[in-house]
Amino acid sequence: MRLLLTEAMGERLFPNWAMLDDTAPSQFWSAQDVVKGALETASPEELRAPFVRLAAANPG
């Protein structure tokens, strides 16, 4: 595991979700994308986007 982005957040994206024992949804990067270096070349916006989409799909 490697930290790719750290920044201050104004609010929690998932205030009511503990995220324990949950699998990553398919809207995150595939194993092939990771091997090809997608995370190392992603912009901060690209790194944040799957989490923002997940939070929008699971409000509250």
VENTA-V112132 format. One line per field, one symbol per residue. phi: phi as a letter, one per 30 degrees, with the letter a starting at -180 (. if undefined). psi: psi as a letter, one per 20 degrees, with the letter a starting at -180 (. if undefined). burial: I if it has 24 or more other ideal C-beta (glycine too) atoms within 12 Angstrom, else O. Layout:
BEGIN
phi = ???
psi = ???
burial = ???
END
This chain:
BEGIN
phi = .bdcabadcdaddbdcbdidicddddddddddddddjeddcddeddddeddddddddbdi
psi = ppphppqqphqphmhjohjpkpqpriiaqrhggghijhhhiqrhghhhghhggghhimq.
burial = OOOOOOOOOOOOOOOOOOOOOOOOOOOOOOOOOOOOOOOOOOOOOOOOOIIOOOOOOOOO
END
